[in-house]
């Protein structure tokens, strides 16, 4: 069943943008809408460049319009969420840490991404398709509905031919707009007497000048950049263009090749970025598209595009700036992956609902972090607490809206874990059992003996995510290894109070062998030793009880796993099993 918006009074950022986008869409098509069912199709857009792994920061480019589009769908409107795969962009550099890629890929710098070979061993036909594939899989898992557009296909099939010819004809108008924002003229380009050598090409690439090229040259301003007919690179300069015949001449600085083509039938090139983007806004009728900080500063492509789009007969979309997405525990991830984590990496250790929630609960201009370290356990605790508030009706409206957007879309709920046990508990059990399913099922069933698990499928996929987190993000030195034999030296060194604490614990195991029971027992032993009831609350106890508890806990950890800390003791005791606990504690 479709998910219905939980409250018309919701004031979350998604609803506010949805209001604006619907209003703007109807303003652009006056008189066409008498109801949601007859309203114009609302177009929102994202752009992704598959120049390497598409990371979690890039995901905000998709999730921001996705969430707005989904809210509009919930209200009964027809929405197109376009994702432009910028696979006709130039290959700028060889990314570090990509398996199957070495420095030999530098020879392809300057070619379209779809003309660069995929990493060695890839099943995909080229570089762009290789990195698009992982993102496409992740977007499906996240429930993101979209129409994908390959810019390679758009340009090479001639879809934009009319727009390209228009831009070249009106290049003077475009140049005048860009001139307002040029703070400093680029140094005049020297005429090339010979092809650049490898060092000169590398220097040109390293400067970033090609990426920021707005079409200026000694021969004049031309907003179109051909890819070379010999080497396929974009280190080309247009030297002449005739508006009537559409004859265009260019030379290539990389290989020295030169040719004259007719632009009304030539498809091997693209508009420069600051013209390409607003052209697409007009061509697709985009009403909403966010952009990162780099595109939103004064003189940036979004600001300049706002003036250029009018030349193409379009309007600038509503375009909120989105802030940085950080990673906690990224250093650990970078050392093994060589780059920033991707959505696929995140979805290996967390369920789609949690990842959607992280993007939904913060306004686009608010930065946030995605946890790959121990912080993920706290995030899951926070999520489970939110789920409880939603269930009992005590949740605040904005939090309820973020939750609804996280658990599903207008099309329905995402698949979820039938019995979502605490993530930290599942991670602890996975740590202790090293993935042994029979042991895992035994321990998880003993957490609540009155309602035991019938199968591990009841706690999947959350269990699988917790196991993956434990196996990939917890350093080997921090993994839990239960002792094989008792620490006799430590047991002999205990004083009367220490021995009594173990006796109290062992005496209570039979009657308290569940997660709740062992929690009460473990915390209660120091209270009983001090003359208080086992269920006494913190307000009833002196501060020194906490010190006694910490001492007792550290002693148990040493006797069970040989160090000061470990998984929560009730979980650890269940995992070790009653017979082995008794043996390790000297009974």
N, C-alpha and C positions, 0 to 999 in steps of 0.2 A: 504494500500500500504506500502511496506517496506520503511524504512527511509534510504535515501542515505547519506553517509558522505558528509558534507557540503563543505569541501575543502581538496584537496590533499596536500595543503601546511600547514595544521594544525600542530601546534607544541605542542599540549597538551600532558600530560604525558601518556594518554591512547594510543594515536597513536604511541608514541615512544616504549612503551612496546609491542604493537601489532607487530611492525616491528621486534623487537628482537625475539619474540616468533615464528613468522612465519619462520624467518631465521633459528632459532635453530631447529624447527620441521623438516624443509626440510634437515638440515644438518644431522639429526639423521636417515633420510630415503633417502640417496642419490640415484639419478637415478629413483626415483618413481614418481616424479612430473614434468610434462611439462606445467601444468597450474593450476590455483586455483581449478578447478574441479577434477583434478587427484592427487592433493596434499594429503599427509597423513592427517588423522584426527588429529587435534590439541587438545591436552588434557591439560586442566587447572584444578586446584583443590582447594578445601576449606575443612576445617575440623571443625566440631562443636560438642561440648560435651553437650548433654542435661542433665547436672547435676543439673540444676536449670533454672530459667528464662534466656533465651538467649538474652543478652542486646545489646544496640546500639554500644558498642565497638566491640562485636563479629560480628556485621553486616559488619564491614569493612573487615573481613576475607572473606566474600562472595562478597561484592560489588566490591572489587578491581579486582579479577579475572573475575567477571561478566562483568564489563565494558570493560576489555581487550578482553574477549571472544566475546562480542557483536560487537566490532570494527572489529574483525577478520571475523565474520559472514557477516558484511556489505561489506567486500571485496570479498565475495563469497566462503570463505573456510568453511569446515565442522569442527565444534568444539564440543567437549564434555566438559561441565563444571561439574566436579564431586563434589558432597558434601558428604564427608564421615561423617555420623552420628556416632560419637564415643560413641555409646550406649553400648559398651561392656567394657567401662572404669569402674573402681571401683567407687562406691559411697563413696565420701570422707568425707562429712559433711552434717549436716542438715542446709539448708539455712534459714536465718531469714526472717520473714515477708511473708512466702508463705501461703496463705489461705488453711485450711484443713490439715496442717502439724504441728505436735508438737514434743517434744523431744523423743517421743517413736520411731520415725524414726531412732534414733541413733543405734538401734539394728541391722539395715541393713547396717551399714557402713562396707565397704569391699566387698560387693556383686556387681555383674555387675548391671549397671543402669537399665537394662531390667528385673532384678529380684527383684527390689525394688517396693513396692506397690505405686500406684499413690496417690496423695493427696486425702484426703477424699472428696467424692462427684464428683470426676472426672469421665468422661465417658470413659477414656482411660485405657488400660489393665495394664500399668505399668508406673513407674516414667519417663523413657525416652520418651515414646510415648506421655505422657502428655505435656512435654515441647517442643517436636518436633512439635506438632500440631500447636501451636501458631505461630511458626516460619514459618512453611509451608504455613499457611494462609497469613502471611505478605509477604513472597517472591512472592507468586502469585499476590498479589496486587501491588507489586513493579515491576512486569514484568520480574522476574529473571527466566531464563530457565536453568534447571540443571537436572542431573541424580543423584538421591539420593542412597547412598549405606549404608546399615546397617552393621556395623562391627560385631554386634551380629550374624547376618545371615551369614556373610562371615566366621567367625571363627567356629561357631557351625555346619555349614554344611560341613566343611572340605575344603572350597575353597582354603584356604592358607596352606593346609597340606604339600604340597611339599616345600613351603617356610619355614615353621616351622621346618621340618626335616633338611632342608639345613642349617638353622641358628644354630641348635643344633650340626650338624656335624662340622660346621666351627666356633664353639664357641670360639676356641682359637684365631682365626684371629680377631673376633669381640672384644674379651677381650683385645687384644693387641692394637687395635685402641682406645678403651675407656680408656686404661691405660695412653695414652698420655695426656689425659685431666683430669685425676683424680688428683686434687691438694692435696688432703689429703685422706688417706685411712679411710674408715669407720671403727669404732671399731668392733672388731671381735664379731660375734653374739654368745651369750651364748646358749649352748644346752638347750632346754626346757625339764625339768624333768616333768612338768605338764602343763596343759593348762593355758594360761594367764587369770587372772581375769579381770573384767570389767575395773578397774582403769588402769591396765597395757595396755589393748587394747586401751583405750582412749588416754593414753600417747603416744603410738606408732602412733596413727592417728594424734595427734596434732603436732607431730614432722615433718610431711610431708615426712618422710623417705620412706614410702611405695610408695608415688607418684613419688619419684625420684629414686626408686630402679632400678639399671641397670642390675640386675641378679647375683651379687656377693654373695657368701656364703662361709661358712667354707668348704663345700664339693667341692667347685670349682665354676667356672663361668658357669651359665646356662641362656641364654637369653629368656627362656620361663617361664611363671608364671601360674600354674594351679589354678583354682578356686576349693575350697575344695568340695569333694563329699558329705560331711555331712552338713556343715553350709553354703556352697556356697561362703565363703569369700576368699579373696586372701592373707590372712596372712599365706601363705604357703612357704615352703622352699624345693627346689629340693635337695635331698640327694644323688641320684645316677642316672646315665643314661648310657645305653649301646647302642652304635651306631649301632651295627649289628642287635640286636633284637628290638631296639627302646623302650626297657623297661625303664620306668621312675618311680622313687620312690619319693614321697614327704610326708612331714608332715605338719600339720596345727597348728600354734601357738594359734589359737583362740579356737579350740575345742579339740585338741589333736589327731584328726583323721590322719591316715596314710594309704596309699595304693600304690600299684604298678600297672601301666597301660602301655599299648602299645601306644606309641605316633603316630604310623601309623594308629590308629583307634580311638584315643582319641580326643575329640573336645571341652573339657571344660577348656579352658585357652587361653592365648594370649601371643604374644611376648611383651617384655618390650618396653616401648615407644621409646627409642632411637634406637631400632632395627625395631620396627613395622613401624615407619614413612618411613625410607628409603626403607624398603621392599615394601611398597605400591607404592612409586615413581617408582620402577622398575617394579612392577607387572602391574600397570596401564599405564606406559609410560608418566608420568606427565612431562610437559614442563614448566609450570608456576604455582607456588603456593607461595603466600605471607605468612609472619609470623609476629607475634607480637614481641615486643622488648625482651620479656623473652625468646623467641626461637632463637634470633639472636645474642646474646652476645657470646664472646669467650668461647669455651667449651660447648656451648649450643647444643640442639638437632639438630638444622639445620646445624651447623658447623660439628658436629660429623657425622650426617647422610650423609653429603657430601662425607665422606670416606667410610662409611659402604655400601652405595648404590652400589658401584662398585662390592662388593662381590656378590650381587644379579644380576649382569649383567646389571645394569641400570646407569643412570646419574642423577646428582643432578639438580633439576629444577631451572629456573630463579626464584629467591625468594626475592623480595623486602621486606624490613622491613616496617611495618606500625605503625604509631604513635597513641597516645592516642586520644580517642574521648571523649570530656568533655560534660557536661550538664549544661546549665545555668538554674537556678531555680531547681536544683536537690534536694536541701535540702527540699524544699516544697514537692517534689515528694516522697522522701525517707520517710518522716514522715508518709505518708499515705500508701505507697506501701511496705516499708521495704527493698527496694533494688534499683538497678540502673534501669532506664526506658528501656523498650524493644522496638523493632520496632513496635509492636502492639500498645504500648502506644503512640509513636510518630505519627502513622498513624490515631489515633483518633483526633489529633489536627492539622494535616497538610496533604496536598495532597501528593500522591506518588511522583509527579514531584519535589516538593520542597525537599523531603528527598533524592531522587536520586541526585539532584543537589549538595547538601551539600557534598556528597561523591565524585562526579565527578569533582568538581572544585578545589579540593586540591590534591596535590601529596600525595602518600601514606605516605611519611615520614613527612608530615605536620600535626600537630594536629589541631583540630577545635572543636567548640562547637555546640551542638544542643539545640535550645532554647525551654524551657517549660515556660518561664516567659514572661514579656512584650517584650523581645528582638525578639520574634517571629513576632511581627508586623513590626519591622524594616527589618527583613529578607524577609518577604513577599513584602514589599515596594521595596527592592532591586531586588527581583525576577521579580516583575511586570515591573520595569524599564528595566531590561534585556529583557523581552518579547517585550517591545516597541522598543528597539534598534534592535532586530532581525527583527521585522516587518518593520522598516523603512530602514534597511540596514546599520545602522551606527555601528553595533556591531563589536568588534575585533574578529579575527579568533579563538583564544583560547576560548573566551567567547561563541562564536557561537557553538563551538564543545561541550563545557560543557552543553549548553542549549539543543542541539540535543540529547545528551546522557541522559538528564534528562526527556525530554518529551516523549521518546519512545525508542524502541529497533529496531533491524534489522527486527523484525516481524511486526512492525507498531507502531503507536502512542498509548500511554496509554489513557484511558478515561479522559476527562478533563472537567472543569466547562465551560459551553457554554458562560456565561457572567461573567467573573471574576472581581467582584467589589473588591475594596481594603479590605484586611483582617481586618484592624483596624476598618473600617466602619462597617463591618458585625459584628465584636465582640462588638462594641458599641451598635449596634441595638439589638443584642441578649441580652446584659446586661440590656438594658432599658425595653425591652418587655418581658423578662423572657420566651422567646420562643413562645409567642402567634403569630401564623402564620398570622392571619388577620392583626394584627398590624404591623408585620414585612413586609408583602407585601405592606401595605399602605406607610410605611416609605421609603422603598427601591424604590418604584415607584416614590415618590416625590423627590428623589435625582436628577432625570433627567426627569422632566415632559414631555419633548418633545419625550422621548423614554421610556415610562413606562414599567415595568415588566409585562408580562402576567401571569407568574407563578413563584413560588419560585424555581421550578426545574431549571430555567435558571441560578440560582446562586449556585446550588448544584453541587458537594459536598462541595465546599468551605464554604458555609454557615453552613453546619452541623459541619465542623471542627472548625469553629470560635465559634459556640454555645457550643461545647464540651469544648473548651479551656476556655471559660468564666465560664462555670459551674464547671469545675474541677480544674482550676489553679488560678482563681481570688478569694482571700480570701473573706469571707462573708462581712467583714468590709469594703471592697473596692468596693463592688457592688453598682451600682447606683440605688437610690430610689428617685423618683420624689416626691416633696411635694404634699400633698393633699390640703393644704390650704395656702394662701399667708402669708409671714412673715411680718405681719403688723408692728411690732416694727422696723424692718429694713427699711421698706418703709417710715415710719414716720421720721426716723432719717436722710434721705437723704437730702443733701443740694441742692441748685438750679441746680448746675452742674450735680449732680447725677440724679435728676429728668429729666433734659433735655436729658441726655444720654438714659434713658429708653424711652422717648417720641420719639426720633429719631429712635430708634430701632423698636418700635411698629408701627410708621408711615410707615416704609419701608417693613413691613412683607408681605403685599399683593403683592407688585410688585417684591419681591425677594424670593418667596417661592420655592426654589430649593437649592441643595447643593452649587452650584457655587454662586447663588445669595445671599444666607445667609452668605457665606464666605466673600463676598465683603462687605455686610452690617455690619456684626459684627466687622470686622477689620476697616471699614470705619467710624464708629460712633466717636471714639476718634479723628480721623483726621479732620472730619467736625467741631467738637467742637473747635478744635485748629485753624480753619480757612483755612484748606487745603482741596483740592478735595478728595472725598472718594476713588478715584482710584490712588492717589499719591503713587509713589514708595518709597521704603526705602531710596533711595539716595536723594530724595527730602525732606525728613523729618528730623527734629531735633531728637536727642536721647531720649528726654523726651516723645516723642510720644509712644515709646515702654513701658515706665513706665505707661503712661495713659491707654494703652491697657490692660496691666496686671491687673491694678486696676479695670477697667471696667469688664474684664472677671471674676475676683474673685467675684465681686458684683453679676453678673448674676448667677454664680454657686451657691452662697449662696441663692439667691432668688428661684432658680429652684430645687436644690438638697440638700441644707443645708450644703455645705462644700466648700473648696477653689478650688477644682479641680474636674474633671470628664471627660466624653467623649468629643471629639471635639464639640465645641459649635454649629456649624451649624448642625451636626448630632443630637445633643441633642435637639435642637429646633424642627427639623423635627419630632423627635420621640415623643416629648411631645405633639405636635399638636398645631396649631395656636390658637385655642380657649382657651386651657388651659394655653398657654404661656401668652396670654393677661391677663388672670385672675390672674396668679401668679405674674405678673409684675405690678399689681395694676391698670389696665385699668378699 
